Amino acid sequence: MPLRIEDYAVIGDTQTAALVGNDGSIDWLCLPRFDSGAIFAALLGEPEHGRWQIAPATPIRAVRRRYRGDTLVLETEFDTDEGTVRLVDFMPPRGEAADVVRIVEGVHGRVPMRMDLRLRFDYGHVVPWVRRVDTDTVAIAGPDAVWLRTPVALHGENLATVADFSVGAGFHVPFVLTWRESHLPTPHPVDPIVALEGTVSYWEEWIAGCTYEGPWREAVVRSLLTLKALTYGPTGGIVAAATTSLPEQLGGVRNWDYRYCWLRDATITLQSLMYAGFVDEARAWRSWLLRAIAGDPSKLQIMYGVAGERLLTERIAEWLPGYCGKPVRIGNAASEQFQLDVYGEVMDALHQARKAGLEYDQHTWDLQRALMSFVSENWTRPDDGIWEVRGGAQQFTHSKLMAWVAADRAVKDAEQFGQTGPVEHWRELREQIRADILAKGWDPIRQTFTQYYGSVELDASLLMMPLVGFLPATDERVRGTVAAIERELMKDGFVQRYTQQPEQHPDATVDGLPPGEGAFLACTFWLAQNYALMGRVDEARDLFERLLELRNDVGLLAEEYDSDARRQVGNFPQAFSHVPLIDTARHLADAMGPEENRPRE
């Protein structure tokens, strides 16, 4: 059986990330970028699809893990009958090449160890040619080349590179794996101890910029570190997760590639970073956003590659058996969908950045005016919605809400920052969209807003209404919607994304897929924020702390939680879970403090 998703921790160098299991195995690593081919893909298959395990060679009695302080340096301790050994894993900040450093430290006793390296390029599809070059072990296939450097004697065994060694108390054994394009010269050796000190310093210096001093600081700091780990440093883009095809339902088909940058994440990501004092990261993210969306507003995509690439063609990796079932997807066809809400997300993100004092030029405002021209002409069109449904476009209420946000932020940018444009038209548009939502998105009999116009389905995305300032949380229509979500979308105390009614849709839900998935964690965070805004502070706090308990032993969250299996599900670690964690802590800190808590507007 594969490890549970929560049995993994993440290490990274702000250009890619690796997942390290509590069994000492790196089962996922794409190089040189988050969205490159994986050199270790055992996460989505078997050890033969690529992994790098270092662990005791004798039975393990106990395992403990932690990050070294507020860093991304992972420490795993194994207790055996022979003694205790510590495995230190990290990726130094990117230099001339990408490095993974693993240091085995003896704590007490003398522990026999086994190293098993199975390099497989292109998602487990390519077995490289491995040879010795002086004291290095080098693996090459096509564009990829990997060097392994260690003082331990290595040998080949069944298409793997292995080593047997032992570590006594007070001693350490290093391993350095370096990836570089195969046509480039051999990379210079990395001193593992110097690299460790430099990596610790890098993360400690970065997180020292955090200005958040409220409650739950440990959880907020770990979430901020995770967001930084999911950042592609050269461009400032932030990927949704480090993985592809970890299922939203064990054994199901809701397996997507999340190694890309979603525009939808822009607003809350910017808000979270700026709130915690990381203005430079917010500026870099905003710059990525502006580059990515430049061009014809009608060609705006919901997601882009880490450098702003637009072509994210989806294909199936048939040779991989998948994590608890297929398919394994590379690329994401949802990038070709029309999702009206992203125009509101972009306008809101740029408005929030202005409020934070980030510098702007006329070109940025010209781009926003072009986006508003598109919204003005197209806000009545059906779209594929926030959840990227594959069952056909609808008049989704949340999409109309975010079109309202676009108009509202355009008006506010003109009023508050002196930007020029057809402001009266935008005011009229804002009121027109508002009236449309209240007339067509509201079910007066059930006293709730619905997923799309004329439907009976509910949708947790409607919890965003008070969070973006459309209606106050104390409005009876918001209270009614929250009550309906509590009745119909809550399962075991967590919020499902939307109604999935097999009796009405025996073959598929509105999303075009078989029903069934875990609770989408962001939705439950949104409910906690609504509680805080309503003055239901004790309920908000209780719900928030229940969510914090779902984090794994090193503070990480996937996309969803399966309350039946009591397991995290979905891609991991998930930015769209850690960002609302930060935002909810902020809302609660405000609600419990002397200042009145207000929605973002």
N, C-alpha and C positions, 0 to 999 in steps of 0.2 A: 504494500500500500504506500502511496506517496505521503510525504510529510503534509501536515495541515498547512494552510497558507500562513497562519499565525506562528508557525514554527520557524519562519524565516525572518531575518533581519536584513537591512539594506546598508551597503557601503557604496561610496561613489566619489567621483572627482569633478562634479558639476559639468560633465559632458556625457557620462553614461553611469550606470549603476549595476551592481551585482547583488544577487540574493544569496545569503549564506544561511544554510539550515542549521538547526541545533544539533545536527549530527556531524558538523564540521565540513559539510560539502557545499561548495559553490555550485548551484544548479542552474543559474541563469546569469548570463553576461553577454551583452551585445557590444561590439567594438567596430569602429571607434566612437559611435554615437548611440544614443538611446534607441534609435530606429534602424540601426545597422543589423546585419546578420549576427545571430548568436554564435559564440564559440563554445558556450555551455548551454545546452537546451534540455537537460534532464528534467527540469521543472515540467516540461510538456511531453515527457516521454519516459525513457529509461536511462540508466547510467551510460548505456552505449551511445546515447545522443549527446554526450558531452557533460562532464562534471569535473570538479577538482576537490577531492576529499582528503583531509588530514585529520586523523582521529586515533585514539588509542587502539592498539591491536588486540587488547584483551577486553573482557566485559566491562561495560561502563555502569557504575552504580548511581551516579547523579550527574546532572548537567546544570550549570548556572550561566546566565548571560547578562551582560550589561554593556552599555556604551561607556567609554572612559570620559566621565564628566559630561559636559555639554559639547560633545564632538561626535563625529561619525566614525570613530575608531571603536571597533567591536571587540569585546573580550568574552571568550567562551571558556569556562573551566569544566574539565572532566575529572570526576573522582573515579578511581579504580582501586582494586585491592592492592596494587603495587604503589599507588601514590596519586598525586594530583598534578595535572598539567594544564597550562593556560594557552589558548590559541588566540593570538592577536591578529585581526584582519583589518585592512584599510586600503584605500586607494589614494596615493599622494595627489595633491593638486597637479594637474596635467603639465608636464614639461615637454621634452622633445617627443615623448611617446607616452602611451597609456600603460600604467603599471598597477599590478595588484601585489601587495606585500602581505605575507603571512609569516608570523614569527611564533614558534613553539617555545614556550617558557616552562621550565620545570619549577613547580611550586614546592613539593616535597616528595620524597621517595625517588624511585627511578621507574619511569613509565615507558614500556615498549610502544612504538608508534608505527603507523602505516600511512604512506602517502600514495594516492591513486589519482593520476592525472589522465583524463581522456579528452583530448582536444578534438572537437568536431566543428568544422566551419560551416557557415550558411545554414544555421538552425539544425545542426546534427546531420546534415546531408553529405558533407564532404569529410573524408578521413585524410588528414594531411600526411605528407612525407616527413618523417622525423629522423634527425641525424644528429651526431655530435660534432660540434665545431669548437675545438680547443676544450675548454671546461664547460661550455654551454650546451644545453639541449635545445635544438632549433626545430620548429615545425613549420612547414611551408605548404601552401596550396593556393594557387591563383593569386589574388591580391593580398592575401593574409599571410603574416609571418609572426610567430610567437617565440620568444626566448625564455627559457627557464634557467635561473641561476640559483645554486644552492651548494653548500659544502658537503651535502649528503650524497652518497653514492647512489646513482640511479641505474635502472635497467628496464628493458622493454618486456612486456608481458601481455599477450592477448590484445594487441593494438592499444595498449596503455603504457604510460611511463610510471613506474612504481618505485618506492623506496621503503626499506625497513630500517628503523633506527630507534634509539632510545634517548630520553632526556632526563637528566638528574636535576635535583633541586639546585637552583641558582644558575643554571646554564640555559642557553637559548640556541635554537636552530632556525635560521631564516630561509625563506623561499621568496624569490621575486620573479613574477611572470610579467613579461613586457610584450605588448602588441605594437607592431609597426607595419606599414605597407611593405610588401615583400620586395619591391624594387628599390627601397631606400637602404642606406648603409646600416650596419649593425648599431643598435642604440647603445649609448654609454651605460655602464653598470650603475645601478642605484644602490647606495649604502642604506640598508634597511633601518638601522637605528637612527641615522640622521633623518631619513624620510619619516620615520615615526614621530620624531620630535617636531619636524616641520609641519606634519599633518595635524598634530594636536594643536600646535600654535595657530595654524590657519583657522581651524574651527573655533577655538577659544577667542581669537581676535575678532572673528566675524560676529559671533553671538554677543560679544561685549557691547555691540551697538544696540542691543535690544533695550527699549525703554519701558517695556511692560513690567509693572510691579504689582499687578493685581492678584487676586486669588487664582489658584490652579496654575501658577507660573510654570511649574515643571512640565505640565502637559502642553502649555502654550509654547514653551521653548523647544520642546521636542518636535512639535508640529512645524515650527519655523525652520528648524534644522532640516526637517524632511522636505519642506518646500525648496529650500536651498539645494538639497540633494537632487531634486527633480528639475533643477534649472540647468539649461544648456548655456554655460558661461559665455561662449563666444558671441551669442546673439541676445541673451536675456529671455528667451522663450522658456516657458515652464510646461513640461509634459504632464498629462493627466495621471500617468502612472508609469512605472518602469517596465511593465510586462504587457504581453498580449495573451488573450484567450484563456485567462483564468476565469472559470465559469461563474455566472451570477446565480446559477442553479446547478448543484452537483449532478452530473450526468445529463445536463440540458444542452441546448444549442446557443444560449445567450453568451457567446464567447467572442469578445471584440478586441481589437488592437487599440490600446490606449497610449501608445508611445508618441503621441502627437500633442499639439498645442491647441486647445479649444478657446475660441473667442469668448464663449460663455463664462469661462473662468476669470475673465479679465477684471470685471468689477470687484468681485469679492477678494481676488488675489491682491489687486492693488490696494484695496481697503485694508486688508490684513497686514500687508507689509508696511504700509505707511503708518498705520496705527501703532505698530511695534517699533517704529523708528528706522526702518530700512528704506530710506528714500532712494538710495542709489539703485537698489534692486527694483524698486517701483519704476524708476526712470528707465532702466534698461528694459523692463517688461513693456512699458509704454512705447519705447522706441521700436521694439520688436513688433508690437501691434501695428504701429503706423506703417512700417515697411511691409508687413504681411498683407494689409488690406488695401495698399495703394493700387489705384487703377479704377476700373469701371465698377461703381457700386452694385450694379446688377450681377456682377461676378463674385461678389463677396462670398467667401466660404465660411462654414462653421468651424473648421479646423485647418491647420497648416502644419507642415513639417517644422522641425526645430529651427531651421534657417528661413522659414517662410515658404517652403515648397508647397505647391498646390496639387500636384499629381500624386495622390495617395491610393492608387489602384489596389483593390482588395483581391487577394488570391488565397487559396487553401494549401497549406503544407501537408499534403496527403501522407507523407512518410512519417509524420509525428502522430503517435496515438493520442496525445492530448492529456490534460490534467482531468482525471475522472471523466473522460469522454471527449469526443470530437465535436465540432471542427476546430482546427488551429488556423487562425486567420492572420495573414500578414497584409497590412494596409487596411483602410477603412472606407467602405463605399458610402458611408454617411457623409463624407466630405463633399459629395455631389448633391446633397439635398438642399432644398430651400427651407430655411428656418428663420422666420421673420424675427424672432426674439433677439437674435444676435445683434441686430441693428441697435436695439435699445441697450444691450449690454455694452456695446462699443461706445455709444454716446454717454452712457453713465460712467464708464471707466475714464473717459477723457474729462468729463466734468469733475469727477472726484480728484483726478490728478491736478486740475486747475485749482481746486479748493485747497489742496495740499501745498500749493506754491510751486509746482513744477513748471519750468519755463515752457513757453509755447511760441510758435511763429504763425504767420498768416497761412502757410501751407496746411497746417493742421486744421485750422478753422475752415479753409476752403474744402478740405476733405470732408469735414463734418457737414458742411452745407450740402455737399453732393449726396451724402448719405441721407440727409433729411429730404432731399428732393425725391429719392427713391422711396422712402417710407411714405411720403405724402401720396405717391401714385400707386403704391402696392400694398398698403396695410390691410386692405379688404380681401386679399388673396388667401386661400387656404394654404397651409404649409405642413411640414412634417413634425414640427413641435420640438420642445425641449428634450423629449425622450427619444428623438430620432427614429420615429416609428417607421416600420417597413410595411404597413398595412394600408397606406393611402393617406393623402393629405386631408386635413380637417380645418375647421375654423377654431383653432385651439384658443381657449380663453387666456392662457398664460402668454401666448404669442401676442395677442392684442394688448395685454397688460404691458409688455415690454415695448410695443410700438408707442403706447402712451408715455412710457418712460423716455423714449427717444425725443418725443415732442417736448415733454416737460423739461428735460435737461437742456435742450436747445434754447428754450425760453429763458431758463435760469442763467445760461452762459451769456445771453444777451443782457439780461437785467443786472447780473452781478459782476460781470467782467467786461461789459462794454462791447461785446462782439456784435457785428452788424449783420443784418439779414432780414428776411420777411417775418419779423417777430409776430406781427398780428396774425398772419396766416398760421404760424405755429401754435399760437394760443387757440385759435379756432379749431385747428386740427386736434389739439390736446383735448378740448371739450367734446369734440365729435367722437373721438375714440372712447373717452370716458363714458359718454352716454350710451354708446354701442355696447360696451361691456356690461353696464348696469342693466340694460334692457334685454340682451340676448345671452349673457353668460350667467345670469342669476335664475335660480329655480325658486319661485316664490312659494311653492307648495312644500318643498323639502327644506326651504330656508338655507340654501347653500349655493355657492358658485359651482359650476360644473366644468368638466374637462374640456369640452368643446360645445359650441352653440347648439342647443336643442338636445343635448345628450343627458343621460341619467348618470353617467360615470363621474366619479370624483377624481381629483388629481392633487397630490400634495404640493405641486409647484404653486398652487394658489395661495399657499402660506406666504409667498413672497409679497402679497399685496400690501401689508403694513410695513414690510421691510424696505420697500422701495418708495413708500410714501403715498401710495394710491388711496388708501383708506386708513384711518387710525385703527389700531388693534382693538380699541374699545367700541368700534362701530358694530352695530348688531349684525350686519351682514358678514363681517369677519368672524364674530363670535359664532354665528350659525355655521359658517364653513368649518371652523375649528371643531365645533361639536360634531359635525357630520364626519369629518376625518377621524375623530376619536372613535366614533361608532363603527365606521365601515372600513377604514384603512389601517387601523391599529391591530397588530398581531403580537401577542406576548409583550406588549408595552413598546413596540417599535412601529414606525410608520412605513407602510408600503407606498410605492410611487403613485400607483393609480389602480382603479378598480379592474380586477381581472375576473370576469364572470363566465365560467365555462357553460353555465346554463343558457346564457345569451349568445355566447360565441364558442360553440363546442369544438371548433377546430383551431381557433386562434383568437387572441384579444385584438383590440384596436391597433396594437403594434405589429400585427401580422405574424406573431410567433406563438407557439404553444404557451399557455399560462403557467405561471410558477416562477418565483425567484425569491431571493432574500429581501430583507428590509434595507432600503437604500438609506445609508446612514445620514447623508446630508438632509434628507427630509425630516428625520427625527430631530436633528439639530435645529432646523427651521421651526419646528413645533416648540422646542424649548425657548427659542427667541420670541415667538409669539406669546408664550406664557409670560415671559419677562415683561414684554411691552404691555400686556393686559393687567399687570400687577399681580399675577399669580406666581410670585417669586419663589415660594417654597416648592411648588410643582416644577417650575423651571429648573431649579437647582437639583431636585431629585432626579429628573429626567436626564439632565446633563451628566450627573455623576454616574448614572447607569450606563450612559454611553462611554464614559471614560473607563469603566470597568471592562468594556469590550476590547480595549487596546491589548496588544500582546505584551509579553514580559519586557520588551524594550520600547513600548509606547507607540506602536505603529497600528494603523488601521487600513483595511482593504475598503472596497467600495460598499459592500453590503454585509449583512449578518443573517445567517440562517439560524433562526431560533429553534427549529426542530432538531437540527444536527448540532446546534450550539457551536457553530464554526463560522469564521469569517469566510466570505466568498467574494468573487470578483477580483479585478486587477489590483495590484499591491506594489508598494504603498500608494494610496490614492489621494491625490492632491485635493479632490473635491470632498473628501472626508476631513482632512486636516485643516483646510481653510475655514469651513463653518465651525469647527471646534474652536479656533481662535476667535471667530466672530461671536460665538455664543458666550465664551468667557468674557468678552468685552461687554456684551449686552447685560450679562448678569452682574458684572462688576459695577456698571452704571446703575442698574436697578437696585442693587444693595447699598449703593453709596449715596452721598448727599445730593448729587446732581440728578435732575429728571432725565430719564432715558428717552431718547427721541429717535424716530426712524431716520434712515439715510435719505436726505433730500437736498 
